[in-house]
Amino acid sequence: MATVVLSEAEKLYIVHGVQEDLRVDGRGCEDYRCAEVETDVVSNTSGSARVKLGDTDILVGIKAEMGTPKLEKPDEGYLEFYVDCSSSATPEFEGRGGEELGTDIANTLYRVFSCENSVDLKSLCINPREHCWVLYVDVLLLEFGGNIFDAISIAVKAALFNTRIPKVRVLEDEEGTKEIELSDDPYDCIRLNVDEVPCIVTLSKIGYRHVVDATLQEEACSLASLLISVTSKGTLTSMKKVGKGSLDPESIFEMMETGQRVGKSLHIALQKILDEEESLGTSRPKVGFLG
């Protein structure tokens, strides 16, 4: 994880501000930084999204490929996560510095999406035990500016919303041989229902209070954080503590309540952006990497 070295005076300034619900950048403890979300930014994918949250910049591409269902779930497709931490994101990622963090992020995403209802995996099944869609979710961390788990979860949900999977027909001849026929029509596709896809809310304990969407400087003042995955209805699906410090039960309970409340607002704001962007259709101006 990228770190920032602060003097004791700088840490005191940040900590005292948080206790008064006034952060260095003027936000309150439960406020997110301004987020920019854009979908359909990579042409050769089934779905893609780019999210900028403060100085954190995330690109997610999803590729739907045909595969074989897993033995334990013969009537479902599945998701595979790959995370690449670009060496240009922070000097600490040069060489193999980003590999450990990439693995940790991928494992966290697997845990978040292990909830049965997050994605309708049965809709990804083409032919039980024989063919299914596998969604390869590639996450690229372009710039590191704090709070990467939240930014990545927002980008993954946006990319899943943008994903279009070709409709498939299974044809069987007289001898029982099955043949798969993909639709050529780009509009004849399956869209994923992302209503139950969770977003991660990271709550960082600073002094006696906790904040959401911590900057790198605030992360340097926090000894422990709680990662909570929350659905649009406020249902908590998973929780993970990170950092060397400890959290008392009362703090954990308060952080869970904040995470659920903030998570619901986050989903509403994200869905509004996604719906507005889609309503513009092909006429919408694309910012991409040149904006």
PyMOL commands that set and color helices and strands:
alter all, ss='L'
color gray80, all
select helices_A, chain A and resi 8-19+91-93+99-112+121-124+148-162+216-220+249-279+281-283
alter helices_A, ss='H'
color red, helices_A
select strands_A, chain A and resi 35-39+47-53+56-67+78-85+125-127+131-143+164-166+168-172+178-182+189-191+199-206+209-212+224-230+236-242
alter strands_A, ss='S'
color yellow, strands_A
deselect
rebuild
show_as cartoon
